[in-house]
Amino acid sequence: MAASDNERSRLDEAARAGWLYFIAGHTQDEIAKMLQVSRASAQRLVSLCLAERLITFRLEHPIAACMELAARLKDLFHLAYCEVVPTDPAAPLSAAGIAERAANILESTLRTEKPTIVALGTGRAVRAAVERVSPIDCPNHQIVSLVGNISADGSASFFDTVGRLADRTKARHYPMPLPFLMSSERERDQMLKIDPIARVRAVAAKADLRLVGVGQMDRQAQVHVDGFVSREELLEMMRLGAVGELTGWAFNEEGHLIKGGTNLRLTSIPPRVPAETLTIGAAVGRAKVPAIRAALKGRLLNGLITDEATAGAILKP
């Protein structure tokens, strides 16, 4: 028999083994008996079936579309990490899905043996993620805030996350006990030189993971709704071209940080450009699409957790 005939016969057997295994649902032991070959030979035939693409798969499930969107986002924006969850038709702005995935990466990071530093922003999505983290005893890890958590009236942010995650993990934690904004750039610079504050910022600089929310800069901006910036300050940033913010740092549609306005008085730790540490933004909703797209374009983020509808909108030309 010619070599080509031998090859054809081998592929025929591989196709038969593949059908029996993947379609008919038989075990490799059963296939070995049916084809009168050893179990090892049956295993090799199934592997050959896959290697030669004699059988292919199509995942008929909503998650398949999410995986495709995540792959496209990773490729387009050169992301190190991307998760897309299904959109809840009954609650398209719900953060539950992205919070679950964000909690998953927090847990997997905090379960490592190596001492790890996790840096957190504030916001609804990050807070919801922290609430979903299972109790873990990991005192060797550190959790640090990226954001000053005191608003203009002196009240603490309801969406502070560092203390809550520390409660659930027993990790040492470093809040940022500063007003979100100072009254002047000079005052901000003086405050950042205070030794305890400088120490917190030094810990944050060594973070292994940064998880932040992505905020839009429009009349419904969270930094305004939550009382951290006034209406006049918000409008000024919008006039300067701001479309979004990460930990309060406003940026334009190209993903460049605004040089002026509230950015001059902000106490939060600025994003690194380009992001080097795994820096994941968690956000959902059509209103946030320009902000998310700009943050990815400017490489302020190298990771993203969002939902299917938001991902599709980000990818639209």
N, C-alpha and C positions, 0 to 999 in steps of 0.2 A: 504494500500500500504506500502511495506517495506521501511525502512529508505533509503536504497540504491536506491530504485526506485524514492523516493522523490528527492534525490540528483541528480540522472540522469536527472530527469525532469527539475530541477532547472538549471542544466548546459546546457540542450538543449535550454531553454529559454534564457539563457545568451548568448549562441552562436548565436541564432537567432537575439537577440538585437545587439550584436557586429557586425554581418554581415550588418544589416540594417544601423547601425551608421557609421562604418568605410569603408565599401565597397560600399553600395548603396547610402550613403551620406545623409541619412535622419536625421532630427533633433530629439532630445529626445521627444519633444511634439508629433511629427508624429509617433514615435515608440510607444509611450504610447497608442495612438489611435489604431494603427495596432494590438498591442498585448493585447489591452483592459485592460491595467493596468494604475496606476497613473503615473504621470511624475517622481515622486520620485522613484517608483519601476523601471521604465525604466532606470533611472540614475544608480541605484544599479546594475541592470543587466549588463549594459555596463561596469561598474567598475569590476564586477565579471568576466566578459569575459577576461578583461586584467589581473586580478590577477591570474586567473587559466591558463593563457597563451593559451586560446582557439584560440586566434588570435595573430599573430606576424607580425612584419613589417620588410621589407628590403628596405633601402633607396637607390633607383636607381638614384644616382646623384654623380658626381665626388667628391663632398665634403664628401661623406661617407668614401671614401678611406683616405682622409686627416684626418678625425676624428679618424679613426682606427690607423693611424700612430702616431697621437698625443697621443693616449691612450697608445700605446706600448712604446713610448719614456718616458712618465711620469712614467710608471711602471718600466722600465729598469733602469732609472737614478734617480728615486724618486724625480721627479720634482714637484714643487708647481704650475707651470703654463706651459702650452705648447699649441701653436697654429701652425697648419700646413696649408698652403694655397696651392691652385692648382698651378702647374708649368705652365708658359706660354710657349707653344712649340715654338712660334716665337721668344721669347726672354728669354731663360732659365736662364740668369744671371740677369734678371730684378729684382730690389728691390721693385717694385711698390706694389706687393701683401703683402709682409711682412711689408712694410712701412705703409700700410693702417691699418693692425692689430696693429702695434706698436702705431700708432696715436690714435687708439681706446682706448688702455689701458691708454695712457697719458691723453686723454680727460676724461675718467671715473674717473681717479685718481684726476684730477684737478677740477672736478665738485663737489667733496665732500665738505661738510660744514666744516669739521674739518681741521684746518691748516695742510698743508702737505708739505713735502720736497721731491722734485724730483731731483735726481742726474743723470747727463747725461755724456756719453762718446762722442767721436767724430766719424766721419766716414760717409760714403755715406748712409747707411741704416738709421742711427739715424737722419741724416740731412733730408732725404726724409720723415721720419715720422713726424718730427717737421713741415715741410712745409704743411703737411696734417691736422694738428690740427686746428680746427675751432676757430675763435676768441672767447675768454672767458674772462670775467672780474673777476679775482680771486686774488685780491691784498693781501689776507691773506696767500697765499701759497708762497713757496720759491723754486727757481730753482738754482742748483749749479753744477759747472763743476767738473768732476773727473780728468780732464787732463789739463796739461799745454798746452797752445795753440800757442806758439811761436816756429817756426822752427829754424834750425841752422843758417839761414841767417838773422834772425830777423823778418821775415814776419809772419803775423798771419795766422792761418789755415783757408782755405776756408770752411772747414767742421765744423767750430765751431757752436755749437747748442744752447748754453745757452742764448745768447743775442737774437737770433731769436725767441725762444720760449717765452721769456719774452715780446717781442714786441707783440706777439699774445695773451698773457694772462694777461698782466699788473701785473704779479707776481714779487716780489722782486728777483733779481738774483745776483749770485756770480760767476763771471768768475775766472779762475785760471791764473793770469797774470804772468806766468812763462815760461821760455824756457822748451820745452819738455824734453831735456837732459841738465844737467850741465856738466862742463868740468871735474869735479872730484866728488867723493863721499863726500869729505869734504865740497866742495862748495855747493853741494846739501843740506847737513845737515844744513849748515848755513842759506841758503835761506828759508828752511822750518820753521826756528825759528822766522822769521820776523812776527811781530804781525798780520798784515792784512792777510798774507798767512795762519798763524795758525788758524785764525778765519774762513776762508773759509773751511779749512780742518775739523774744528769742526762742521760746518754746515753739510758738506758731511757725516760725521760720523753718523749723526742722520737721514739720508735719509730714507723715507718710501718706495721708489721705486728707483732702479737703472736700467737704460736702456743703454746698451753698444753694440757696434759692436764687431764682432769676426774677427780678422785678421789672415791670414795665414803667416807663416814665410818661404817664399821661395823667389826666385828672383823677383817675382811680389808682394811682401809684400807691403801693403799700406803705412806702416810707412817709407818704403824706397822710394816708388814712389812719395809720398807727401813731401819728403825732410826732414823728421824728423830724420832719421838715415842714415849714409853713407853706401856705399856698403861694406866697410871693417867691419863696426859695424854689419851689417846684417849677413855677412858670419861668423863672430865670434859667434854670437848667434846660428846660424845653427850648427856650430861645437860643441857648448855646448849642443846640443840636442833640441833646440827650434823648436816646430811645430806650435805654434800659439801665439797670444797676445791678452790681454784684456787691454784697456787703456794704451797700451805700455808695459805692464808687460808680459814678455815672459815666456812660460811654455813648459814642455816637453810632450811626448805622454802619460804620466801617469797623466797629469794635475798638476804637481808639478812646482812651480815657480823656474826659473833658478837662481842659486846662483852665480851670476857673470855677466860679460859683461855689457850691457847697463842697466840692472836692478839695478846696483849699483849707477847709476847716474840719474835715472828717477825721475821726480818730481810728476808724477801722483799718485793719491791715490790708494794704492794696493788693490786687491780683498781680501775680507775676506774668510778664509778657515776654515770650510765650509761656504758657503754663508748663511746668516741668513735673512737679509733684502731681500725682493723679488728682485732678480737680474736677469734681462732678457737679454739674448743675442739675437740680431737680425742679421741673416746672411743667405746667400744663395750662392750656387755654389759648384761644385764638388771639386774645389781647396781648399775650406774651410772645407771639411769634416773631415780631421785629426784634425784640430784645434778645431772644434766644439765638436767632440767626446771626445777629451782630456779634454776640459774645463768642459764637463758634468761629465766625469769619475772622475776628480779631485775635483768635487763639487765647482768649481769656480763660476758656475751658478746654480741657482735652477729654472730657467725659460728659455724658448726658443721660438723664433718665426722664422720659416723657411718655405721652400716650400716642395712640395711632393717629388720631385726628390732628394733633399738634405736629407730629412728625411729618405727616403728609403736607401740611401747610408750609412748614419750613422748607421742604424740598421743591415747592412750586416755584417756577422762574419768576 
